[in-house]
């Protein structure tokens, strides 16, 4: 009886595995996709430098272009532009406060961000997002530093140097 049950289980297993293998090896699916370009946008860092400051120094950031963003002409979707302050930990040890006013503009300097506002990047809020709807404005687009202020800790005057903010720009599809 035991042999009969084992033989029956082996037979059932052989039949079902054969059906599974046959289904697996013969099933196919085709999805039509056309690739138009490898990137939906390019990001270029502009040559912006922070002023050299020493302990207790207070100042304002100069207006400058930080990044240039050029969407691919074949891309028809919307974009999200994210800016992050990547060395906030170092800056907190050096700066009492550090505020940077940022905006996303088109080539005519008109606001290209859907929210239409200047966003503030600081030591407590080390990331901002801009949203761009395709067809809005004329490219290329720029992330501009439009102002802001900073003050270093007074005791940092003994170190003889400063830490410059480092920004990361990432453009993603929305």
N, C-alpha and C positions, 0 to 999 in steps of 0.2 A: 504494500500500500504506500509506504514511504517512497519507494522508487517510482511509483506511478505519479505521485504528486510532484516529485522533483522533475521528472520527464515532462510533465504538463507545464510546469513553470518555465522550464527552459524553452519549450516550444512557443509558449505565449511571448516570452521575452524576445525570441528570435524573430517572430512575426512583427511585433510592435517596433522593435529597433530597426528592422528593415523598412517599415513604413516611414518611421521618423527619418532615417537616413535618406530615403528616396525623396521625401518632401523637402528636406533641408538642402539637398544638393541640386534640386531642380527648380526651386522657387527663386524668382528674380523680380526686381522692381527697378524701374527707370524713372528718374526725375530729371526734367529738362531744366538746366541752369545755364545762364550765359554770364560769364565773367567779363566785366567791362574794364576793370583796372585792379591793380593789386592794393592800392590804398585809396581811401575815400577822402583823405586830406593830408597835406603835408604841414609840419610845424617847424618853424625856423626860429631859433633863439637869436634875438638881437643883442648887440654889444652894449649892455647897460651895466654901469659900475656904481657901487655905493661910495659915498664920500668916506675918506679916512677920518675917523673920529677917535677921541680919547675920553677917559673917564669924566663923568659929569657933563659931557658935551650934549647939547640939545640942538636939534635941527629939523629941517624938513627935507623930504625926498624930492629930487628933481623930477619934473614931468619927462617921461621917456617911453618909448615903445619897448616892451619886454619880449613879446613873441609875435610872429607873423604866421597866420593860418590861411592856407590856400586850399579850399575844397576842390576835389576833382570835378572837372566840368561834367563828367558823366554820372556823378553821384546825385541822386534825386531825393535823398532823405534829409533829416534834420540832424544837427550835431549838438553835443554837450561839450563844453570846454571847461576843464577842471584845472584849477591852479592850487598847488599845495606848497606850503612853506616847509621844506624838508629838514631844515636844521633848527627847528623851534627850540629844541632842548638846549643847544648851545646859546641861542639868542637870549633865552630866559636868564641864563647865568650872566649875561653881559648887559642886556638892556633892561631899564626900568619899564619902559613901554616902547612899542614899535608898531605903528599903524600905517598900513599902505592902502590908499584908495585906488581901486582898479576898475577899468571898464573895457568892454568889448566894442570896438568901432569898425566901420567899414572903411573903404579907401577914401571916402569923402569926409571922414571923421564924424559921421552920424552914428548914433548908437545902434548897434547890431544885435544886442541882447534883447530877447523877447520881454524880459522884465523891465528893461529900460532904466536900470538904476546903476549907480556906482556901488560896488561892493567893497567891504573893508576886510582886509586880511591882517590879522594881528596875532599876538602870542597866544591868546585864548581861543581864537578861531583861525586855525592854520590852514583852512581850505575854503575855496569859494567855487561856485558853479555858474557858468553862463550858458544860456540855451540859445541856439540859433536855428531859425526856421529857414529851410531852403527857399531861395528866391528873395530873401530879405537883404536889401542893400547890395552894394557892389564890392566884390572881393579885389584883392586879398583883404583879410580881416586882421585886426591887430588888438592884442591885449596891451593896454596902456596903463602905466603907473601915472596917475594924475595928481598925486600929492600924498600927504600924510606926514607924520612926525615921528621922532624917536628921541629917547633920552637914555644915556648910558648910566650905569651905576657909578657913583663917584669913586668908589674904591678900585675900579678898573683902571684908573690912571696909573697905577703902579705897574701894570702889565705892559704898557707901551704899545698897545695895538687894539684892533677891533675885530669883531666877527661880522662878516657880511651876510645878509639874508640870501639863501639859495632857494630858487623857485623851480618847481616842476610843472610842466604844462602837458596835459593829456587830453586828446580829442577822441571822443567816442561817438558811436552812432546812437541816435535816440529813436 
